[in-house]
Amino acid sequence: MIRLRDYIANWENSPLAGLEHTPWAMTTNAASIIQGMISRLDSSYRVTNSIAIHESAVVEDGATLKDAVIIRPNAFVSSRSYLRGGVFLDEGCAVGPFCEVKSSFMFKGSKLARLGFLGDSILGENVNLEAGVVVANHRNEWAGKEITLLQDGNEIPTGVRKFGSLIGDNSKVGANSVLAPGTLLKPDSAIPRLTSVDQQTKQLISAML
């Protein structure tokens, strides 16, 4: 069983506390979850067409925001970035230029540097994804595209075709790295630059040896 509190220590105090969804159910239903949260925001948010931006947040001209989006206090969204499909940016989060964030949740202080992609994923607090990081969300190369996760050697079927990663608090992913769909990173993980992380492929190789 995957528990979000094991990856996000402050989960019970977060705006999403109380949700009993699996991580992949959260990302699959991100737009509807965030839409429901928007109706409970206070007057410090400016809400336009399902886009809620806190008065202290900065969204530069040239950024594109679609579907349901919440941008919380002191968050930053750079020009030329693209947020869609339900996106939650917690306090102090940052999305750099030429990034795409799709159906994802970023908790306090997490950052996606320039030229990055974050798809159908959940980032804990103070996660840093350096420039060029791709958090992939779809097994385009496999005939059977259902995403399967691996936790402590056990396979966990998700029943979905799109899910990226669950990344624990204080983790760091180096520049130009790729996280394959279904990646789990425990808190305080450190991924070197130019690394390909594919936990499912490693499991398959081990099974054949």
C-alpha positions as CSV (number, residue, x, y, z in Angstrom):
1,M,0.0,0.0,0.0
2,I,1.3,3.4,-0.9
3,R,0.6,6.1,1.7
4,L,1.2,9.7,0.7
5,R,2.2,10.5,4.3
6,D,5.2,8.2,3.9
7,Y,6.5,10.5,1.1
8,I,5.1,13.9,2.3
9,A,5.7,14.3,6.0
10,N,3.4,17.3,6.3
11,W,0.6,15.6,4.3
12,E,-2.0,15.8,7.2
13,N,-1.5,19.6,7.3
14,S,-1.7,20.2,3.6
15,P,-4.7,21.6,1.8
16,L,-5.4,18.1,0.4
17,A,-5.4,16.3,3.7
18,G,-8.4,14.0,4.0
19,L,-8.3,12.7,0.5
20,E,-8.2,9.0,0.5
21,H,-7.2,8.6,-3.2
22,T,-4.3,6.6,-4.4
23,P,-1.6,8.8,-6.0
24,W,-2.6,7.8,-9.5
25,A,-6.3,8.5,-8.8
26,M,-5.3,11.9,-7.6
27,T,-3.5,12.7,-10.8
28,T,-6.1,11.1,-13.0
29,N,-8.8,13.3,-11.3
30,A,-6.6,16.3,-10.8
31,A,-8.8,18.8,-12.6
32,S,-12.0,17.8,-10.7
33,I,-10.1,17.7,-7.3
34,I,-8.7,21.1,-7.8
35,Q,-11.9,22.5,-9.1
36,G,-13.6,21.5,-5.9
37,M,-10.8,23.2,-3.9
38,I,-11.2,26.5,-5.8
39,S,-14.8,26.9,-4.4
40,R,-13.4,26.9,-0.9
41,L,-10.6,29.5,-1.4
42,D,-10.8,32.9,0.4
43,S,-10.8,36.4,-1.1
44,S,-6.9,36.5,-1.3
45,Y,-7.2,34.5,-4.6
46,R,-8.2,35.9,-7.9
47,V,-10.3,33.3,-9.7
48,T,-10.9,33.5,-13.5
49,N,-12.2,30.5,-15.5
50,S,-11.1,27.9,-13.0
51,I,-7.7,29.5,-12.6
52,A,-7.0,30.6,-9.0
53,I,-4.0,32.8,-8.3
54,H,-3.0,34.1,-4.9
55,E,-2.4,37.8,-4.6
56,S,1.2,37.2,-3.6
57,A,2.0,34.7,-6.4
58,V,3.7,35.8,-9.6
59,V,2.6,34.5,-13.0
60,E,4.7,36.2,-15.7
61,D,3.2,37.3,-19.0
62,G,3.4,34.6,-21.6
63,A,2.5,31.7,-19.3
64,T,-0.4,29.5,-20.4
65,L,-2.8,28.1,-17.8
66,K,-5.6,25.8,-18.7
67,D,-8.3,23.8,-16.9
68,A,-8.3,23.9,-13.1
69,V,-5.2,25.5,-11.6
70,I,-4.4,26.7,-8.1
71,I,-1.3,28.8,-7.5
72,R,-0.8,29.4,-3.8
73,P,1.1,32.2,-1.9
74,N,4.5,33.3,-3.1
75,A,4.6,30.7,-5.9
76,F,6.2,31.6,-9.2
77,V,5.3,30.7,-12.8
78,S,7.7,31.8,-15.5
79,S,6.9,33.2,-18.9
80,R,6.6,30.5,-21.6
81,S,5.5,27.8,-19.2
82,Y,2.4,25.7,-19.8
83,L,0.1,24.4,-17.0
84,R,-2.8,22.2,-17.9
85,G,-5.1,19.3,-16.9
86,G,-5.3,20.2,-13.2
87,V,-2.3,21.7,-11.5
88,F,-1.7,22.5,-7.8
89,L,1.3,24.7,-6.9
90,D,1.7,25.0,-3.2
91,E,3.4,27.9,-1.3
92,G,6.7,28.9,-2.6
93,C,6.7,26.6,-5.6
94,A,8.4,27.6,-8.9
95,V,8.0,26.6,-12.5
96,G,10.7,27.8,-14.8
97,P,10.6,28.9,-18.4
98,F,9.7,26.5,-21.2
99,C,8.3,23.9,-18.8
100,E,5.1,21.9,-19.1
101,V,3.2,20.7,-16.0
102,K,0.2,18.4,-16.6
103,S,-2.2,17.0,-14.0
104,S,0.3,17.3,-11.1
105,F,0.6,18.4,-7.5
106,M,3.7,20.3,-6.2
107,F,3.9,20.8,-2.5
108,K,5.6,23.6,-0.5
109,G,8.9,24.9,-1.9
110,S,9.2,22.5,-4.8
111,K,10.8,23.6,-8.0
112,L,10.8,22.6,-11.7
113,A,13.6,24.4,-13.5
114,R,13.6,25.4,-17.1
115,L,13.0,23.1,-20.1
116,G,11.3,20.5,-17.9
117,F,8.2,18.3,-18.2
118,L,6.2,17.0,-15.2
119,G,3.3,14.7,-16.1
120,D,0.7,13.2,-13.8
121,S,2.9,13.3,-10.8
122,I,3.1,14.3,-7.1
123,L,6.0,16.1,-5.6
124,G,6.5,16.4,-1.9
125,E,7.9,19.5,-0.2
126,N,11.2,21.0,-1.2
127,V,11.8,18.8,-4.2
128,N,14.2,20.2,-6.8
129,L,14.0,19.1,-10.4
130,E,16.9,20.7,-12.3
131,A,16.9,22.0,-15.9
132,G,15.8,19.5,-18.5
133,V,14.3,16.9,-16.2
134,V,11.5,14.8,-17.8
135,V,9.1,13.1,-15.5
136,A,7.4,10.8,-18.1
137,N,3.8,9.7,-17.7
138,H,3.1,7.3,-20.5
139,R,4.6,3.9,-21.6
140,N,4.6,4.7,-25.3
141,E,7.2,2.0,-26.0
142,W,5.2,-0.9,-24.5
143,A,2.2,-2.8,-26.1
144,G,0.6,-3.1,-22.7
145,K,0.6,0.5,-21.4
146,E,-0.9,0.1,-17.9
147,I,1.4,1.7,-15.4
148,T,2.7,-0.6,-12.7
149,L,4.6,0.6,-9.7
150,L,7.2,-1.3,-7.6
151,Q,7.4,-0.9,-3.9
152,D,9.8,-3.0,-1.9
153,G,9.9,-5.5,-4.7
154,N,6.2,-5.8,-5.0
155,E,4.3,-4.9,-8.1
156,I,1.3,-2.5,-7.6
157,P,-1.1,-2.3,-10.6
158,T,-2.7,1.1,-11.1
159,G,-5.3,0.4,-13.8
160,V,-4.3,3.7,-15.5
161,R,-2.3,4.4,-18.6
162,K,-0.9,7.7,-17.4
163,F,1.0,8.2,-14.2
164,G,4.4,9.8,-13.7
165,S,6.2,9.7,-10.3
166,L,5.6,10.1,-6.6
167,I,8.6,12.0,-5.3
168,G,9.2,12.3,-1.6
169,D,10.2,15.4,0.4
170,N,13.6,17.0,-0.1
171,S,14.5,14.9,-3.1
172,K,16.8,16.2,-5.8
173,V,16.8,15.2,-9.5
174,G,19.8,16.3,-11.6
175,A,19.7,18.1,-14.9
176,N,18.6,16.2,-18.0
177,S,17.5,13.1,-16.1
178,V,14.5,11.1,-17.1
179,L,12.1,9.4,-14.6
180,A,10.1,6.7,-16.3
181,P,6.4,6.3,-15.6
182,G,5.7,4.7,-12.2
183,T,8.8,5.9,-10.5
184,L,8.8,6.1,-6.7
185,L,11.4,8.2,-5.0
186,K,11.5,8.1,-1.2
187,P,12.2,11.3,0.8
188,D,15.7,12.7,0.5
189,S,16.5,10.8,-2.7
190,A,19.2,12.2,-4.9
191,I,19.4,11.4,-8.6
192,P,22.6,12.3,-10.4
193,R,22.6,14.4,-13.6
194,L,22.0,12.6,-16.9
195,T,20.4,9.6,-15.2
196,S,17.6,7.4,-16.5
197,V,15.5,5.9,-13.7
198,D,13.2,3.0,-14.8
199,Q,12.3,0.8,-11.9
200,Q,9.9,-1.4,-13.9
201,T,12.5,-2.2,-16.5
202,K,15.0,-3.2,-13.8
203,Q,12.5,-5.5,-12.3
204,L,11.8,-7.2,-15.6
205,I,15.5,-7.7,-16.3
206,S,16.0,-9.2,-12.8
207,A,13.1,-11.6,-13.5
208,M,14.7,-12.9,-16.7
209,L,18.1,-13.6,-15.1
